[in-house]
Amino acid sequence: MGNTQIRIGLLGFGNVGSAFIALLEEQRSAIAARTGLELRVTHVAVKDLTKKRNGLDSEIELTDEPQQVVTSPEVDIVVELMGGLFPAKDLIETALANSKPVVTANKELLSKEGKGLFRLADKKRVDIHFEAAVAGGIPLIRVLRESLAGEPVEKIMGIVNGTTNYILSQMDETGAPYDEALLEAQQLGYAESDPTADVSGQDAASKAAIIAMVAFGADVALNDVLFEGIENISSADMAFAKKTGNTIKLLAMVAQRDNDLEVQVYPVMLSKNHPLSSVGDSYNAVFVEGNAVGDLMLFGRGAGGMPTASAVMGDVIDSAFNLSKKTYRAMGTLEEVSLMKAGCQKSAYYIGVQVIDEPGVLATVASIFGDNGISIQTMEQEGMGGEARLIFITHEAEENQLEETLSRLSGLSCVEKLGTIIKVLEA
């Protein structure tokens, strides 16, 4: 009995698309031996047909009309690596409507339109897989959908953006200021020429929304996610963190908090004792806490052509196997949940305050914290000669208490400027 032949239509032939085809060519025999599947790319949609493309089999049909790929009777599985909302959404909907499994790495699309796409995939009883959309080569989605399908997950937090992790790692390790670390990330290809989506936290927020859908079955979209970025983190903030045995990381947090689901992204001052603190460079890592399984951590390359192509390949094999058996993995119904609102979270905080260096200022500033019910854990003063920087680490407080405190501090004549506000996470 021969292998089952599965024909693949590829939308997009950029960094990940070309890496996927190269990986498939390299592993084709091994995949066939392990799975009984003969995988072959038959169609590739590209933007420019005149551009010379190395590494493509002459039998692969190239087209600049992606609809021809998703509707072709010679395509069994559609792999979408174009990115963006349009025309990707229409193409995936067409593929699913034609009962073709879809593999995508499109985090923006899934975080905004995932609910409708998942519903359509379940209606047509075909797979939609998206491992590469969240953490590159780390098999997080597969672990959540399969290995932990029966696990009461309580919290997922992680570093899911390699660009910001590289920037913060450089600031921590070399003392480089934010702008210099960002420029280096751009020169190395870790950051785009316009890095806004990464450094603002939006990219990580898209991934947090997807994690919430998969791990908690929650009807969550990108516009439900509260997020902050790393643009305001200074060398002084990082130096203080390092001096006190901490570091600063941008974390995606998805956690059940009593009756509310927290889905947020924010910078965190993290103890060096925490497993996530040692994740450097452009690596990603995700920490999962379950009621039965305890603590798990997944670590690996969060970006790059080959790591992402590896995640795509795993999804293609799963989809091909299910297709050959005339089955699929259901996404299930996403349920409305109560989301934690801004101002309701409790945390300890790092707060820097630039003040005039004169007698009585410390007592005046500290009294504002107490007036708003915030207890100070530690305080340090830096600088002299007319100006000083007061650094406070608070005990746990609610965000609305913090906002009132900051409002009153900004109104003091002795306060020159409020610095970065960073949540503090204990080990």
Secondary structure, DSSP 8 states (H G I E B T S, - for coil): ---EEEEEEEE--SHHHHHHHHHHHHHHHHHHHHHSEEEEEEEEE-S-TTS--TT--TTSEEES-HHHHHH-TT-SEEEE---SSTTHHHHHHHHHHTT--EEE--HHHHHHHHHHHHHHHHHHT--EE-THHHHTTS-HHHIIIIITTTS-EEEEEEE--HHHHHHHHHHHHH---HHHHHHHHHHTTSS-SS-HHHHTSHHHHHHHHHHHHHHH-B---GGG-EE--STT--HHHHHHHHHTTEEEEEEEEEEEETTEEEEEEEEEEEETTSGGGG--TTEEEEEEEETTTEEEEEEEE-SSHHHHHHHHHHHHHHHHHHHHTT--------B---B--TT--EEEEEEEEEEE--TTHHHHHHHHHHHTT--EEEEEEE--SSEEEEEEEE-SEEHHHHHHHHHHHHT-TTEEEEEEEEEEE--
